[in-house]
Amino acid sequence: MSENVQWLLILLGLAVIAGLLWVIRWQLKTQREARRAHEQLLAEHKAKAQEQRDYLEESVKVIALSMQDEQCELAEGCIRLKRLLDHLAPYLHEHEDFAIINRMFEATRHMPILEEWKKLKIKRRMELTLEREALEKEHREAILAAAQKLASYRFGQ
């Protein structure tokens, strides 16, 4: 093999090596950028999830306090708390201190709300109101105790 061919092959080999090094560098840069974008997206999702969790916790506390201050009917508060706890801490439905909230929700589940309530005849509304008030009276102490505990409950992360 002539010396010129050897130099040509060496130069060709160096060009291939340089090209491969450029490709490797480009891939590493692309991977780094993708990893940064993924980490940023993950951080944004975590921040949004924490923001939602904080909102749910604050809502539970506000409703619990409004129930204690009689600014919210006990049955309505239980319905709202049950739905919030479904997303925030569903395990609390079975906790003995808070089980009354779920029981009140189940006891009032058949009662229409919002537009459906407005569609009811006055006699039916009165029947349901009396039923709800009887439930609230029967479980008042347990509901208020649960509300008091929820108002200061520290939800786990």
C-alpha positions in Angstrom: 0.0 0.0 0.0 1.4 3.3 -0.9 2.1 6.1 1.6 -0.5 8.4 0.0 -3.2 5.8 0.4 -2.2 5.3 4.0 -2.4 9.0 4.7 -5.7 9.2 2.9 -7.1 6.3 5.1 -5.7 8.0 8.2 -7.4 11.3 7.3 -10.6 9.4 6.4 -10.5 7.7 9.8 -9.9 11.0 11.6 -12.8 12.5 9.7 -15.1 9.6 10.7 -13.9 9.9 14.3 -14.6 13.7 14.3 -18.0 13.1 12.8 -18.9 10.5 15.4 -17.6 12.8 18.2 -19.9 15.5 16.8 -22.9 13.1 16.7 -22.2 12.0 20.3 -21.9 15.5 21.5 -25.1 16.5 19.8 -27.0 13.5 21.3 -25.7 14.3 24.8 -26.8 17.9 24.4 -30.2 16.8 23.2 -30.6 14.4 26.1 -29.5 17.1 28.6 -32.1 19.5 27.2 -34.8 16.8 27.2 -33.9 15.9 30.8 -34.1 19.6 31.9 -37.4 20.0 30.1 -38.7 16.9 31.8 -37.5 18.0 35.2 -39.1 21.4 34.7 -42.4 19.9 33.7 -42.2 17.5 36.7 -41.5 20.4 39.0 -44.5 22.3 37.5 -46.7 19.3 38.0 -45.5 18.9 41.6 -46.1 22.6 42.3 -49.6 22.5 40.8 -50.4 19.3 42.8 -49.2 20.9 46.0 -51.2 24.1 45.2 -54.3 21.9 44.6 -53.7 20.0 47.8 -53.2 23.3 49.8 -56.5 24.5 48.3 -58.3 21.3 49.3 -56.9 21.5 52.9 -57.9 25.2 53.2 -61.3 24.4 51.9 -61.8 21.6 54.4 -60.7 23.9 57.2 -63.0 26.8 56.1 -66.0 24.5 55.8 -65.3 22.9 59.1 -65.0 26.2 60.8 -68.2 27.6 59.1 -70.1 24.5 60.4 -68.9 25.2 63.9 -69.9 28.9 63.6 -73.3 27.8 62.2 -72.6 29.7 59.0 -73.2 26.4 57.1 -75.9 23.8 57.6 -74.4 20.6 59.0 -75.7 18.3 56.3 -74.4 20.7 53.5 -71.1 20.9 55.3 -70.9 17.1 55.5 -71.7 16.8 51.8 -69.0 19.3 50.9 -66.4 17.8 53.3 -67.1 14.3 52.0 -66.4 15.4 48.4 -63.3 17.3 49.4 -62.0 14.3 51.5 -62.6 12.0 48.5 -59.8 13.8 46.8 -57.6 14.8 49.7 -57.7 11.9 52.2 -60.3 9.2 51.4 -58.9 7.1 54.2 -60.5 9.5 56.7 -63.9 8.2 55.7 -63.2 5.1 57.7 -61.6 7.0 60.6 -63.8 6.8 63.7 -63.5 10.5 64.3 -64.7 11.4 60.8 -67.0 8.5 59.8 -70.1 10.6 60.7 -69.3 12.8 57.7 -69.6 9.9 55.3 -72.7 8.5 57.1 -74.4 11.9 56.8 -73.5 12.1 53.1 -75.0 8.6 52.6 -78.1 9.6 54.6 -78.7 12.7 52.5 -77.6 11.3 49.1 -81.1 10.9 47.8 -81.9 14.5 48.4 -81.7 16.7 45.3 -79.6 19.8 45.2 -79.4 23.0 43.1 -81.7 23.0 40.1 -83.2 19.6 41.0 -84.2 21.0 44.4 -85.9 24.0 42.8 -87.9 21.7 40.6 -89.4 19.9 43.7 -92.9 20.7 44.9 -93.0 22.7 48.1 -94.5 19.7 50.0 -91.6 17.5 49.0 -89.1 20.2 49.9 -90.6 20.5 53.3 -90.5 16.7 53.8 -86.8 16.6 52.8 -86.0 19.6 54.9 -87.6 18.0 58.0 -85.7 14.8 57.3 -82.4 16.7 56.9 -83.0 18.7 60.1 -83.8 15.5 62.0 -80.6 14.0 60.9 -78.7 17.1 61.8 -80.3 17.2 65.2 -79.6 13.5 65.9 -75.9 13.7 64.9 -75.2 17.3 65.8 -72.6 16.6 68.5 -70.7 14.0 66.4 -70.7 16.3 63.4 -69.5 19.3 65.3 -66.8 17.2 67.0 -65.6 15.9 63.6 -65.7 19.5 62.2 -63.6 20.7 65.1 -61.0 17.9 64.6 -60.9 18.6 60.8 -60.4 22.3 61.4 -57.1 21.6 63.0 -56.3 18.3 61.3 -52.8 18.1 59.8 -53.0 16.2 56.6 -50.0 14.0 55.7 -47.9 14.7 52.7 
